Structures are given as structure tokens and as C-alpha cells.
Amino acid sequence: MSVRTRSESYFPYEIQIAQEVWQRLKPEFEILRRHAPKLPSMMVYRTVAAHLNKLPEAQGRWVPAGELNLYALMSKIFRYLADSYLDEQYPALLERSLTVAEFPYPSDRFSSVATSFCSFFPNGGMMVGAESPAEYLAGDIAGNSRKKGVVKELLLLTLAAENRAIDNFRTLVDDTLLAAAAPYCPLVTSLDQQLAAAPPFASLALPLMELLRAPLRACPDSLAGQMEFIKSNWSTLLPTDLLSEILTAFDIVSEEQREYWGPTGPPPVLEFGPGAGGMGGNVRFCRRRRCLPRTGGFFPGCRLDVQRGPPGQDGLCLAGSDDKELWPPHQPAGRDS
């Protein structure tokens, strides 16, 4: 089962980014966009992490890109479950709950919160100046899908405010300005109360917001712990695509946490041949048959053979290995290897 697209995505890279932060990031993104018209998500997260780690207040609070990826994926999972509950299980519940909370869709109170949210947390189109918050909301289609999407984002923003595990990058989702500009807090508080009294999520005995709070309560200070809770307890609720993304996200975090004892800066370029740096003249290649096609002239003074040997012995053999059949890199191009 793959991820279903129920409603248009508001944030282009899943992660919520406040307008104030986006304005500071925009020049860096413009540079990246010239080289990659459609930026990969991890490139975006690394750019955001690099920016956050340069801030004066970041001293002692390093933000790894893998953590941002975990948070973005958790937000994606929350959106999937919110869509499943509010669009499929109980499609009339959200509008009815907003009416009871005195924030119905056509009201000025709702419009004030929705417009302010779009101003302080712009979507992809607003980030590049293609549309204004008012234009975005006015362009809603039948069923109020955009307005419903904004309400779901308000609920996720509330959960972010409760999540201690993202304190290192709290500035991305800081809702202080939104709360001061519009009745955002009364809306989400009232809506939370209405959803608490609503039917539970199908197959579980928890209302929607309590379900989404469960990982935060299980591991309040660790995004990795929260994602592990999701993987262990929600596997029957999530499609295979999202479960695969969880494994990939853990691999990225694990790779970032590997110890590295080399020098700082870019890795050195290996050189071969007598007197060269790196491995110098000690490079030898093992003569094995069943070689893959060789790559010639990649390094000055040597030939690189990519070789397929017995199980566990693939690749290049260097001088000093147990293999007795060694020959120097300068082999005639036509020699059978």
C-alpha cells in the first residue's frame, strides 16, 4: 500500500518553516535552485540545519539535518493520519467542530486565524511571491480543502509547541507572532476539546489528538525515540511507503552519528604511482577472471579494474593481501584479467 494523496500539500518539503526564518534562508535556497530546480528534501534540510547552526543562540545546541528529516517525516505521518480521520472516517466532523467552537469557515474569526497563519507560515507559492495568503484562501475549491488543510496545519503547529524534542530548532515553528496577531490559541484549544469528545480513531480507542500525542508522551525528549514508537505501534496504520521512509530516516541519523577521525574539510583526492600521495606506488590489483568492464584512465598512472570474485571477496585487492596473484597497474589494455 502506498501513500495516498488526499489533499494538496501546503508545505513543499513537509517541514513547517516560519516566514521570519524563510526570509533569512531565501538567498541560500536561490543559489541551490540554480543548480537543482527541484531541490531534494535532504538538501533542503541540510541547508536549514547549516543556517540554524550558524545562529549565535545555537552554541551548544547543534541541529543535525537527520533530525530535521525525522521531524518532517513525523509531520508527514501526522498529516496522513489526520487526513484518514477527518477526510475519510468522519468527513463532516471538522466543519461541525469548528462551528461549535465558534470559528465556522465563513466567519471573520476563522478568516483572521487562517490568513495570519498563511502570513507567518507561508506555503511554497507564497514563499516565491506567486500568491498572497488572501489569494490562496480565496482560491479554495468545493469542499473547502484548502481551509481544512490550514486547520490541520494549526493542529500540527500545536503539537510542535508541545514537543520538547524539537527545542533545538524551535525557531522554525515558533507560533508566538501568530498567537499575538489572531485568536489562534482559542481556536486550537476549542477544536482540541471538540475532537477529544469525538469518536476515536478507527481500530484504536484514542481520539485523534491523543493518538498524535502518544509518541510525544512516550519519548518526550527524543525524535528518534518518537519515531521508534511510531514504527513499533503504528505499523498497521501506515502504508508501506511511509514505513520504508522511517527505515531510511533512521539510516540517515545513524550515518550522521558515525565517528569520524579524519581531518576537517573535503576528503583528499587519491593519487597513484611512484612518489604520489595517498596509497602511492603500493597499489596492486588482484588477477581474477570474471571481471566487470574496466575503467581506464580514471587515475593518472594507473588502471582501475572493478572485479567480481568469490562471495565476500569482491572489489580491489591491495599489495600485502593474502592473494598471491598480484600485478602492477600498468597492464597492456588488451591483457585478459
N, C-alpha and C positions, 0 to 999 in steps of 0.2 A: 504494500500500500504506500503510495507516495503522498506528499503534502498537497492538499487541495487548496486552490486559490479561491477564497470565498469573497474577499473584498480587496479593493485596491490597497497597495501598501502605502502607508503615509511616509515613513522614514525610509529613504532609499537603501540604507545599509543596516536596517533593523535597530540600530542603536539610537537612542534619543540624544540629541545634541542641542543645547540651548543656543539661542541666537547670539548671545554675547560671545560664547566660545567659537561659534561658527565664523563670526566676523574676523576673529584673530587667526583662524585656520585657513580662511579662504585663499590667501596668497599661496600657501603651500599646496593646496589642492589644485589651484590653477596650473602650477608648474607640473604636477603629476599628470593632470588631464592632457597636457600636450603630448605626453609620451604614452598614455593609456586612456583612450577616450572613455572606456567603461572600466572604471577602477575596480580591481578585485577587492573583496571585502577586507582581507588581511592587510593589503596595502593601506587601506583607509585606517584600520585600527592601529597600524604601526605609525602612521602619520599623526594620529590623535595622541597616541601614547608618547611619542617624541615631543610633541608640543607640551603636554601636561608635565613631563619630566623636566622641562626647562623652566617652569614657573618657580619663582622664589619660594612659594609655600610648599613646593614639592620635596624639599630637602628631607630625607629620611622616609619618604613615602613614595617609593618607586612604583610606577604603573607599568606592568608588562602588557604587551599587546595581546598576549594569550588570555589575560584576564578580561580585557575588553571583548574579545571574541566569545568568551564564556557568557558574559553578561548579555551580549547581543543575541546569542543563541537561546539563552533563557527567556529573553523577551519574545523571541520568535515562537518559542513553545507556549508561553503565556497567551500570546495572540491566537495561536491555533486553538487552544482550549477555550478561550473566551468566544471565538467565532463559533466553535462547535456548540457551546452552551446557549449563546444569545441569538445566533442566526438559525440554528437547526433544531435544537431541543426545545427552546422556548422563544420563538421569534418575536412575540408581542411583549415580552417581559420588560425589555429595556425602555421602550417608549412609555409603557404603563408606569414603571418605577419612577421615571423622570417626572411624569405628571403628578404622581403622589408626592414627590419631593419638591414640587412647585418650581420645576425647571423644565416645562414642556418645550418641545422643539421650536414652536413659533415665538416663544416668549423673548422679551428683551433680556431677561436674566440669563437664559441659556445662551443667547447670541453674544452677550458680553463675555461669558466664560470661554466660549468656543473661539471667538475672534482673538481674545487675548492669548489663549493657548497657541493658536497658529502664529501669532506675532512673536511670542517668546520661544516657541519651539517649531520653527518653520519646516515644511516638507521640502522635497527635492526641488520642486518648481519655484517655491518662494526663495530658496537658497540662491538660485541663479537669477532671480528677478523676473521670472516668466509669468508670475501671477501674484496677487496680493491675497492676504487672508480672506478679505471680503469676497473677492472673486472666486476663490476656492470653494467657500461655503455656498455661495450663490449658484455655483455650477453643479450642485448636487442633483443626482438623478432620482427617479422614482424609488421609494423605499428609504430615502434619507441615508444612504450608505455612507456618505462622507461624514455626516453629523454623528452617526453611530460609531464610525471609526474614531472620531475625535473623542467621544465619550470613553471608548475602550482605552485610548491612549491616556486619558486623565486617570483612569483606574490604575494603569501600569505605572504612571508617574507617582501615584500614591504609594504603591508597593515599593518603588525605588526609594522613596523617602523613609520607608521603614527598614530598609535593608542595610545593616551595618557593614556588610561585606564589600560594599562599593564606596566606602568612605574615602578611599584614595583617589577616586575620580568623581567625587560628589558634585564638583562644579559642572559636569556635563548635564546633570539632571536637577540642578538646583531650582526649586519651584518658588523661591522667596518672592521674586518680582511678580510672578503670576498671581500669587496669593494676595499681594498688595494691590494689584490692578483690577481684580474681578472677584466675584464671590465663588472662587474655585473651591475653597475649603468647605463651605456649606453644601455645595453641590455633591462633592465626592463623599462627604460624611453622610448626607441623607441617602445617597444612592447605595452606599455600603450597607446602611441599615435596611433598606428595601431588599437588597439582594440576600441579606442574611435570613430574611423571613421567606424567601422564595424556595421553590423545590430544589433539592440537592442535585448536583451533577450526576448524570446517568451513570449507574454502576457503582457510585460512591455515595457515602452518607454525609457529604460535605457540601455546603453552599459554595458558589463559585469563588468568592474572595477568600474563604477559608481554605479551599483547595489550593489556591495560588500562594497563600501564605505558608503552607505546610513546609516547603523547602527552607524558607527563611527561618522558621522556628526550629527546624531540625539542626541546621548548621548556621547560626546567625552571623558568624564572622568569617565564613569561607565560601567563596563562589564555587570552588571545586567540590566542596562538601555538599553544597546545594544541588549541583549538577549530578553528583553521585546519588543523592536521594531521588532525583527525578528519574535517573536511569534505572534505579532499583525498584521504584514503586509505581512508575507511570508507564512502564513498557507496553502495557496492554492498551493504553490510551493514545499512544503516539504512532504515527506512520513510520515505516522502515527508513525513509529518508532522514527524518529527524533523529532517529536512533543512531544512524550511521554518522550524522554530523556530531553527535555527542562524543563518539569514539574519536573522531578526528580532532575535536576541540581538546580532548584530554591529551592526545599525542602532541599537539602544539604546545600545551603547557609543559608537558614532560620535556620536550626538546629545549624550551626556554630555560628550564631549571637544571639542565645538564652542566656539570662543572667543566670549565674550560681554563686550561693553564697556559695557553699560548700568549703571545704578545698582543697588545691592543692594536687596532687598526685593521686594514684589509689583509687577507691572507697573502703570504708571499707566493710569487709565481715560481713554480718548479722549473729548474734548468737542468739539462743533462749534458753529459760529455766531460772529457778531462778538464779539470780546473773549474768546472761550473759550480754554482751554488747548489743548495738543496741536496739531492742524492748524488751529484757529481758523476764520476766515472764508474761507480759501483753498480749501476743499473744493468741487469741482465734479464733476459726473457727465457722462460722455460719452453723447450721444444715439445709441443704436444700436437697431435693431429686433431682433426675435428675443430679447427679454429673458425671463429666467425670472421667475416671480412675485415682485413686490417685497415687501419687508418694511417696513411703515410704523411710524413712531413709536418705533423702537428707540433712537435717539439724540434728545435734546431738540433741537428746532430744525432737524432735517434729515430727509431721507428716504433710505433706503439701497436702491439698486437692485442686485441681483445680475445681471450681464449676461453674455450669451454672444456673443462676437464671432468674428472670423476666427481661425484657428489661431494660438496664441501671444499673442492679444490679449484673452483673457477677463478678466473682473473689473471693477474700478472704475478709471476714469481720473481723474487729478487735474489741477488747473489747472497750466498750464505744460507739458503733454504736447504731442506733435505733432498730436493730434487737434483739429481746428478747431471741431467742433460741441460746444460746452460750454453748460451751462445751470445756473442756481443750484439749490440743494437744495430750495427752496420751490416745487415744482411742483404744480399742481392735481392732485388724486388721480385724476381721470379722464383726464388727458392721455396720449396714446399715446406710449410711449417706444420 
